[in-house]
Amino acid sequence: MRLFLWLDPPILQLGSRGLAGGARRRPAPHPGQVRAPASPGAVLGERGVASLLSPPPPAPAQSAPPRGAGMAESQLQLVARRVRSFPDFPKPGILFRDISPLLKDPDAFKASIELLADHLRESHETKIDYIAGLDARGFLFGPPLAQKLGIGFVPIRKRGKLPGPTVSTSYSLEYGQAELEVQEDAIEPGQKVVIVDDLLATGGTMSAACKLLQSLKADVLEGLTLLELTSLKGREKLAPMPFFSLLQYN
């Protein structure tokens, strides 16, 4: 069952199921996802930053659901209302999407975890072994999501933060290189893993994490975030790995 609500000006699309999609083209919002109102101008940055402006009005993101239409809609709208925008942070010309109000609101945070868990239950018939969270905000969503699903959590950290033998991979940032590490014994060959973070922008960090886990012969099922900046086309960089986000911003 799908339900479409036409709002003024953005469109809110509600679906019975969120779809994983590592698409090679820029996709329309998946059922179970939300496209937020467009912000004028280009978008910058790999994590937590968005558009070059003329500042837009602080409109909330729009939303979509799990389980059944009524409850799903209210849950996703609650999550969307708890994401706010800060123009000119961390520097002029950048619009920052802030999840702090979501983390302060226990009902909204619980709803975000339930929505992500519902998506994973509906999308994967085989058992997921681990949720892998990206340093640092993936650590906020990964452990409660893993607990909700009754599985374990694996941290993927920045260089030099993990003890014992590790494997690492480097990737490019706007002004240089960064490196991710995971412990050698974190994943056994063939175990099924979902990567979780708060936001997808250019896709560089999540793509590096996928390669890192694959070097341990893990079966990476999907990438998952709360927010997605669609104009940066990060999901195209992740292909063919499927990807899902709850809220989408241009």
ABEGO torsion letter per residue (X at the ends): XBBBBBBOABBBBBBABBBBBBBABBBBBBBGBBBBBBBBEBBBEABGBBBBOBBBBBBBBBBBBBGBAAAAAAAAAAAAAABBBBBGOABBGBBBBBAAAAAABAAAAAAAAAAAAAAAAAABABBBABBBBBOAAAAAAAAAAAAAAGBBBBBBBBBGABBEBBBBBBBBBAAEBBBBBBBAAABBBGBBBBBBBABBBAGAAAAAAAAAAAAAGBBBABBBBABBBAAAGAAAAAOABBBBBABBBX
